[in-house]
Amino acid sequence: MPDTSRETLPAAPAPADEPRGCLFALSQPPLMIFLGVIGCLLLMAAVHDLFVL
C-alpha cells in the first residue's frame, strides 16, 4: 500500500531582505531601452539645432 502519511519538512530560512536602490532599477532592460531611445531623440534634436540650418 502506498505511503500516504504527511511528513513535515523543515522550513527553509527566509532570505535576508536587501534594499533595492537606483542601480537595481537601472539594470532592468526595458527601462534602459526607454532611456536610450529618449537620449537618442534628445541628442538628435541637439545636433539638429546646432548644425542644421
C-alpha positions, 0 to 999 in steps of 0.5 A: 500500500502506498505511503500516504502519511504527511511528513513535515519538512523543515522550513527553509530560512527566509532570505535576508531582505536587501534594499533595492536602490537606483542601480537595481532599477537601472539594470532592468532592460526595458527601462534602459531601452526607454532611456536610450531611445529618449537620449537618442531623440534628445541628442538628435534634436541637439545636433539638429539645432546646432548644425542644421540650418 
